[in-house]
Amino acid sequence: MHFSIDGVVDQLAGKGLSFDRAAIEIDGIIRSVDGHEFSALLVRAGCIPERYSHDSTEEKLYAKAMDAVVAESLRRLGYEAEVSQERANSADVVARGGSPAHSLVADAKAFRLSRTALNPKDYKIEALSKWRKGADYAILVAPIAGYPEGESRLYVEADRYQVTLLSYSHLALMIDSESGPSQLESIWKRSVEHTSATVSAPKYWSALDSALRHALSWDLANWSEARRKYFESLLLNAEGELAYFDQAKKGIAAKSREELVGIAVDALKIDSKMRTIRARVAKTRALMDEMEIRER
């Protein structure tokens, strides 16, 4: 059975640990995963399980775990890497390595496969470029399914601000190739100019993969085979999420009318909104009463 990030998150969330304590434990667990399991982990990384409620402790811990995954990936590539302890206006990971030495910052992204809006602003490309804080390069890592599939200005912005976009599968390919910082620097510093406002996803990823393949000395056939294996593993992850929703639909179909009404009321947050309105009315009445008293 493969090592599972969400399994670890479930376990730690169940212990009732503070967020910071749970994040430290996740980092230690990820560091200890063996090579084969770590590779399997990477190809499924970045996809937030649909069973996690929005803004839940589990969702936040999963996103935090991706910082640790990216940091550990860079360590396995030969960098000295750490998750940043800064809370705001900073990249998730900082790293240094190579000969001559170079430094980089990395941002780790996690998305739900059901997410429909993939807006360039959500990736904070320009901000990440500013968060280098003296570092030579910047990279952003997300699941391949978390990037726009068609034409997008995201790919133009990434090259404009010299931020390298990667998938977690790319990190797995790099680690499997046993490459190091000195080989990878040519990828981080590659400069691409675009004449149009948008670039298609296939064009961006094909150009990046070609540069990676040459940097890592992989022939096209072996690279394509390895890449397909990783992408198919990601698709298997999607099958699991579809199965979750199928089960959820069956559970809903089995409920009574009264139970369904309760679910709808909770989902729409009707009671919470009504409490907010009543509280606002009460405060407004109190304000009016006080003003009338003052005017007497």
Stockholm file with secondary structure:
# STOCKHOLM 1.0

chainA/1-296         MHFSIDGVVDQLAGKGLSFDRAAIEIDGIIRSVDGHEFSALLVRAGCIPERYSHDSTEEKLYAKAMDAVVAESLRRLGYEAEVSQERANSADVVARGGSPAHSLVADAKAFRLSRTALNPKDYKIEALSKWRKGADYAILVAPIAGYPEGESRLYVEADRYQVTLLSYSHLALMIDSESGPSQLESIWKRSVEHTSATVSAPKYWSALDSALRHALSWDLANWSEARRKYFESLLLNAEGELAYFDQAKKGIAAKSREELVGIAVDALKIDSKMRTIRARVAKTRALMDEMEIRER
#=GR chainA/1-296 SS CCCCHHHHHHHHHHHTCCHHHHHHHHHHHHHHCCHHHHHHHHHHTTBCCTTSCTTCHHHHHHHHHHHHHHHHHHHHTTCEEEECCCCSSSCSEEEEETTTTEEEEEEECCBCTTCCCCCGGGGCHHHHHHTTTTCSEEEEEECGGGSCSSEEHHHHHHHHTTEEEEEHHHHHHHHHTTCCHHHHHHHHTCCCCCSSSCEEHHHHHHHHHHHHHHHHTCCHHHHHHHHHHHHHHHHHHHHHHHHHHHHHHHHHHTSCHHHHHHHHHHHTTHHHHHHHHHHHHHHHHHHHHHHHHHHC
#=GC SS_cons         CCCCHHHHHHHHHHHTCCHHHHHHHHHHHHHHCCHHHHHHHHHHTTBCCTTSCTTCHHHHHHHHHHHHHHHHHHHHTTCEEEECCCCSSSCSEEEEETTTTEEEEEEECCBCTTCCCCCGGGGCHHHHHHTTTTCSEEEEEECGGGSCSSEEHHHHHHHHTTEEEEEHHHHHHHHHTTCCHHHHHHHHTCCCCCSSSCEEHHHHHHHHHHHHHHHHTCCHHHHHHHHHHHHHHHHHHHHHHHHHHHHHHHHHHTSCHHHHHHHHHHHTTHHHHHHHHHHHHHHHHHHHHHHHHHHC
//
